[in-house]
Amino acid sequence: MASTFKNNGESCNNSDDKTSGVYGGVQDVCGEDRASEDQGITPWSVSVASGYSLLHDPRHNKGLAFSHKERDAHYLTGLLPPAVLSQELQEKRMMKILREYKVPLQRYMAIMDLQERNEKLFYKLLIDNVEELLPVVYTPTVGEACQKYGSIYRRPQGLFISLEEKGRILEVLRNWHEKSIQVIVVTDGERILGLGDLGCQGMGIPVGKLSLYTALGGVRPSACLPITIDVGTNNKALLEDEFYIGLKQKRATGQEYNELLEEFMLAVKQTYGEKVLIQFEDFANHNAFELLSKYRSTHLVFNDDIQGTASVVLAGLIAALKLVGGTLADHTFLFLGAGEAGTGIAELIALEISKRTNASVEASRKKIWLVDSKGLIVNSRKESLQHFKKPWAHKHESVKDLLGAVKAIKPTVLIGTSGVGKTFTKEVVEAMAAINEKPLILALSNPTSQSECTAEEAYKWSEGRAIFASGSPFDPVEHNGKVYVPGQANNAYIFPGFGLGLIMSGAIRVHDDLLLAASEALAEQVSEENYAKGLIYPPFKSIRKISAHIAAKVAAKAYDLGLASRLPRPKDLVKYAESCMYNPVYNNFR
């Protein structure tokens, strides 16, 4: 039986109504999940299931929230217990269930199961309880979920494209049930968080990222597509595991790998158009830089490990200036880690310094030093360095370890992107505290076990003077009678709003100035109350508001640079961003 919806007494069949209602969304007259739709579309151009099949359709299922009238009209009577619960009461019940689980992975499985049963309740739960549930649906719990993904896999949550599909990727993309895709998050599983090569079990990362695109940035769920490209794995344990769900072969490299990725990128553009955002996620360094460099001029591409991390860290540094004083150009930065994240952050800092001082980017880089596994990156090592490290090779004598580099360079800011835990030792933190009244220490590696130091260690070893933020969350710390609240430099501050800004402006390319605009927008959201607590990031509870401001600033810059294709330009971009956000309120059947 075909069904239609109504909201606020208005018929959903009025295709001439182009306003954005209380449910949000561009041309979303019914409050359905068509927020940020690129073209006009008549809502409910297809039939909605009734009866048993309706209860198994996650987009439309409301569970016990179906009224008695709706149950009678749509053949649901008897298929549900007699009680009728509001969405709010369902949310309260589900949070009670989640809090009873003591094992984080059990919470992850329970909330992912909800997503596959009742999409709107899942997103309402995540939006209303973001600070509590973010560590469940993403880092650190998602790391364990990826490690055990083969064991917990139940139903398809995205597309798996393997070497076996080479030559017919276009056909595989067309197997996905949604056709109006606006954001793709893709991984090849080679460098999942700090856990290494997990092969096709890395699918948990695209799934988690895209749930945040919707919950935090308001991109409609049906516009999001998680993809894992399976080219094999070099993880011996997975290759020997009889239950491993991916290709059981060593990783493809070189021409075979490049040809598969080239076919994928062309097929995506052919299927979904010029303006689909492709976010590369957790590729190994050698592929991450090459893919971003190769496709940034022909596709709308974004690497969250390189660009997203850089943008969120730069925002924290800009905000921290109110606590430590001076300008970015007045500070000296030392990184432990010279991979995707480290060099990406360093380059964006250099770009921001260059922008604010009118100095060249090359000159701005001189304030930034990197330490890799062989020590301080200096000129004498230049011939043996990978290409992405060479811009950071400065004139200096050789230094073999981090402690020696801290003593020699005397940095005001220490940033960890090494993926190796416990590397900010007591001696390193004490050296930073001896040099600086307020040492700024960012231990960014994920998950928590790989963090360069804990919040407690940073505050204790600096005698409570450190300004600290981390990649994974840490609880507040009490030291000498004072409570310190550590910040979290989580990419989730940036990429959802950044993506929404690209979509709502119809951007066709990602320019570095868009990343700078996102950083500045995030830094502006840190309040005096936050600064008083030593925080350099705003609380996540206001993330939808933060994302709207980031989206507006990104869209504004896209219009200024001539990269936006959605015309005319909205007068109030913040309000427009808010109107484009998906809102998971139940529809009313009639």
Secondary structure by P-SEA (a helix, b strand, c coil): cbbbbbcccccccccccccccccccccccccccccccccccccccbbbbccccccccccccccccccaaaaaacccccccccccccaaaaaaaaaaaaaacccaaaaaaaaaaaaaccaaaaaaaaaacccccccccccaaaaaaaaacccccccccbbbbcccccccaaaaaaccccccccbbbbbcccccccccccccccaaaaaaaaaaaacccccccccbbbbbbcccccccccccccccccccccccccaaaaaaaaaaaaaaaaaccccbbbbbccccaaaaaaaaaacccccccccccccaaaaaaaaaaaaaccccccccccbbbbbccccaaaaaaaaaaaaaaaaacccccccccccbbbbccccccccccccccccccccccccccccccaaaaaaaccccbbbbcccccccccaaaaaaaaaaccbbbbbbcccccccccccaaaaaaaacccccccccccccccccccbbbbbbbbcccccaaaaaaaaaaaccccccaaaaaaaaaaaaaaccaaaaaaccccccccaaaaaaaaaaaaaaaaaaaacccccccccccaaaaaaaacccccccccc
